Amino acid sequence: MHSLAQFIMAGRLKAALVAFFGNLVPFISPAAVGLVTLRRGVTDAGLLAMWAILPLLLLVRMSDVNPMMVWASIASMVAVVAVVVAALVLKHMVSWPAALLAAVGLSSVMALLLESLVATDLTAIRESVVAILQGMAKRQGQSLSLAPEQILSSGALAWAAAFTAIGALLLARWWQALLYNPGGFRKEFHALRLSPTVAFVLLGAIALSYVVVNNDLSWGNVLGLPLMLSGVALVHHMVAFAQLGGHWLVIFYTGLILLVGPLSLVLVALGFLDSLLDFRGRLAKKGAGGQ
């Protein structure tokens, strides 16, 4: 990863190559854009974002491409734009909560705009996906009843874009620390904590989304991303504070993959409680008192 980060920062041409072909590997292309944004600013970031979006745009315009790939390409394009804005916020405000809110907010707004601007295309994609799923169910001797609007909703698009943008920004910030500030990312990430006001607003918005948007949990998942990441950061901090060793983080992430639904809710709750109770500060006082 260190070598790849060095390659990206070695010049515009090399960065453009990574941005263009990095779409073949999850997070790499938007992370390259994020790294350049963090280090060089908006002008270089805009040029590199164009190279990252170009292959995705070509996929969308190809009529014979799998509809799921078209939808994933649209989400990836939104993520590239979101990571540029979030990286600029992080660069100038040095605030992870602000950057997370920027990524979630922009992804949500762009998903809603796409829902209205390209409604016909999205409807065609949804109908194709429903037909594919119904065909698979029929071959297995099962029946599947789905309305097109239940598939690939704007909330799902916003979640995919925001999740990709946040993951790419984390990777970009880690790369930046590897090159220019060793150890800085660890300290910064361990300190990630939302303010009580932001936490209450997000929790209220999550509750409202469950009431307003029937049978679609995607918007709640989108709005819960900052709280969930705050919970993840707290877990990292607690493991480091207790000097438990990296294998506990491996166990944690394995559990997160296997039990993504329940554990995600636990992390959201942990992030919310931490915003109110400041577990890190309490641990620090406890550690100081024991010395």
Sequence and secondary structure as in RCSB ss.txt:
>XXXX:A:sequence
MHSLAQFIMAGRLKAALVAFFGNLVPFISPAAVGLVTLRRGVTDAGLLAMWAILPLLLLVRMSDVNPMMVWASIA
SMVAVVAVVVAALVLKHMVSWPAALLAAVGLSSVMALLLESLVATDLTAIRESVVAILQGMAKRQGQSLSLAPEQ
ILSSGALAWAAAFTAIGALLLARWWQALLYNPGGFRKEFHALRLSPTVAFVLLGAIALSYVVVNNDLSWGNVLGL
PLMLSGVALVHHMVAFAQLGGHWLVIFYTGLILLVGPLSLVLVALGFLDSLLDFRGRLAKKGAGGQ
>XXXX:A:secstr
 HHHHHHHTT HHHHHHHHHHGGGSTTHHHHHHHHHHHHH HHHHHHHHHHHHHHHHHHHH TTS HHHHHHHHH
HHHHHHHHHHHHHHHHHH  HHHHHHHHHHHHHHHHHHHHHHTHHHHHHHHHHHHHHHHHHHHHTT      GGG
SS HHHHHHHHHHHHHHHHHHHHHHHHHHHSTTHHHHHHHT    HHHHHHHHHHHHHHHHHSTT  HHHHHHHH
HHHHHHHHHHHHHHHHTT  THHHHHHHHHHHHTHHHHHHHHHHHHHHHHHH HHHHHHHHHHHT 
